[in-house]
Amino acid sequence: METKDNNEEKIDIKKEILSYVYMIALVVAAVLFLNEFFVVNAKIPSSSMEKTIMVNDQIFGNRLAYMSEGPQRFDIIIFRYPDDESKLFIKRVIGMPGDVVNIVDGKVYINNESEPLNDSFCPEEPHGNFGPYIVPANCYFVMGDNRNNSHDSRYWQNTFVREDQILGKAFLRYWPASRFGKIS
């Protein structure tokens, strides 16, 4: 009788292990599916977006955000770096398709407006003169919030982010837990 009980126990253990393996496989498949079609998971490697997003923050981007319309000025986007598409970058949209972007004494002027863009999200007074840049159709001019320490459209060989390089709109910081919340 003991042999039969042992066999039943072994079968029960195998069933339990298989159920755990099945559950883990389903969770992994669900995460991969979500990551491929709904969210972009990004870890921030540099200080270019400080104080909005800090080094080592981990964020989610919404892959579906631009299904019906493209990015808007000041959106924070996750995209493939135009000079090396194997790298992901995150920056703020400054110039829209057709815009003329000119930076004078660190202030950004769009289409020769007399007033610069509101850059109150920048942690310090930006400086430098750049441009003018004429943003092509289906492209965007992007800059980091930490303008004096950002490798962005002003410095790239391929100045503009093409629409097809944009992966999503940043929307949620999930790590560190102490700074969990919506990104705006």
C-alpha positions, 0 to 999 in steps of 0.5 A: 500500500505504501508504494501506491501512496508514494506513487500518488504523492509523486504524481501530485508533486509533478502536477503541482510543479507543472501547474507552477511552470504553466502559470509562470509561462503564462505570466511571462507571455503576458508581460512580453505581449504587453511590452511588445504592443502596449508599453515601453519599459525604459530605465533612464541612464542620464541626467538629460531630463532632470528634474522631471525624470531622474537618473535610474528612474524606471518608467513606462511609455504608452505605445498606443498614445499616438495611434490617432494623432502624433505627439504634441509640443512638450510631450515626453517621448521614448524613441529610437536614437536617430544616430543609433537606433539600437539605443532608446532615448527619452526627451521632450518634443519642442519642434513640430513638423514644419516649425522653424526652431531657433535658440537664442541665449538658451531661449527657444523660439518657434516660427520667429515668435517674439516670445520664447517657449515656456521652459519652466520645467528646466532646472536651470537657466539654459544657455547657447545659440543654435539653429535655425532648424526647419523641422521636416514633415513627419519629424520632431525636434526634441530636447532634454529638460536639463538643457545644459547637460543634454545630448539632444537634437541640437547635437545629433548627426541626424537632427530630427526624430522621425515618427516611425522612431517614436515608441511611445509617450512616457506616462508612469514612473514605477521606480523608485517606489518613493517617486511612483507616479504620473509623468507630465 
